[in-house]
């Protein structure tokens, strides 16, 4: 399982579901169309929301992160990891390019920001964060749907070589 592909897929599905803007473009390849994605309703139920000013139980957060397949490390550097040092909780979600740093004052969230895991420098402050589990391993097949059912009804789909698309999808079907 390639964590980079998981990150890209999760980030893409998250943006498709939550972005209400028009004119978004998604470029993909036939084999990716064959793979199912987590149903939007299931993804919404499983995400962890953290907002500035809310009370957070660190032990409960650790329990949920482990249940969602996250691994506790000293420092986060790839999706699916989290670390806790005093009142600082670093979480590298599968739904964002950068990890999140959540600073707590006792049990209250004082600040949230993204940061560069290499330099440890802050990227930007944010008011709330949505932590998403690994969509490839934490969900059953009956919780997944076709990518086409996630897209809006008025979505325009362009195909460069329709016969190639059909051939690749047929190969994927036979392999499955």
Secondary structure, 3 states (H helix, E strand, C coil): CCHHHHHHHHHHHHHHHHCCCCCCCCCCCHHHHHCCEECHHHHHHHCEEEECCCECCHHHHHHHHHHCCCEECCCCCCCCEEEEECCEEEEECCCCCCEEEEEEECCEEEEEEEECCCCCCEEEEECEEEECCCCCCCCCHHHEECHHHHCCCCCCCCCCCHHHHHHHHHHHHHHC
